[in-house]
Amino acid sequence: MLPVTPFPDVDALLEELLQGARAVLGEQLIGLYLDGSLVLGDFDPARSDVDFLAAIADDLFPETAAQLVEMHRRLAASGHPFAAELEGSYIPLRALRRHDPAGATHLNIERGPDEVLQPKLHHTDWVIHRHIVREHGVALFGPPPATLIDSVSPDDLRRATAGVLRSWWATAEAADALRRAHPGYRAYAVQTMCRALYTLEHGAVVSKPAACRWALASQDGRWRELIKQAMYGELAAEATSETVSFIGHAVGKSRHWHPAL
């Protein structure tokens, strides 16, 4: 596999992920794609995760799924600098084509040193990931992702964004998580709200830095300093209340869009 990112350590990890997935899945592995910040242009080696999506032919037999789990355990223990930052899913082709909430539980691994590959319900944010992979994803193996994934309309992106905002960010649990979180998470939340606001207005997805620049020019001036701080650093605990208010601002903008798809 040729270098696919500007980061040799990330490329080395992706090469091992690809070889491990091919060894376990064989012909069941249809494609392996980069997702997220690595393809949108806002990857930060100090903060970002390494997002991937694996297209598989069909649901896996339990013994094959167990082998994948073990492969990811070995990868996490390999000593690769980004091994704990891998985040991605194994999606059967029929579910990859379009999002079906009734059949949206697939093998997934979240970033973190103690995370394991396991079945997870993929919520409406999966619509956004499908769009990113289809339009921007980099194939590590397999056909162009646009041949496997139906296009996602601007209004579907808006509805998916509204769903994410209301199902998590508008909840008391999210506000409590912000109060307990490290400063980087608060900055991440503000950047995520800028991206959500951009998607609600334009029906498209851009990188977090691009969304923040747009928000600085388009949103109410009361948010300017908060957005600037989130772009260039971390947000101290004292910024939590204003961060929660900014989230409320974004949630309010989503009211026009029904989150169900």
MOJOWO-V841208 format. One line per field, one symbol per residue. psi: psi as a letter, one per 30 degrees, with the letter a starting at -180 (. if undefined). Layout:
# MOJOWO-V841208
psi: ???
This chain:
# MOJOWO-V841208
psi: klkflgjeeeeeeeeeeeeeeeeefbffjelkkklbffffggkjffflljklkkklelkkleeeeeeeeeeeeeeegffkegeffkkaljkleefeelkjffhgjlkkkllkfgklklkkkjaffeeeeeeeeeffkkjfkllkffffklkkleeeeeeeeeeeeffeffleeeeeeeeflleeeeeeeeeeeeeeeeeeefhlklleeeeeeeeefflkfffeeeeeeeegblklffgeeeeeeeeeeeeeffffkkfk.
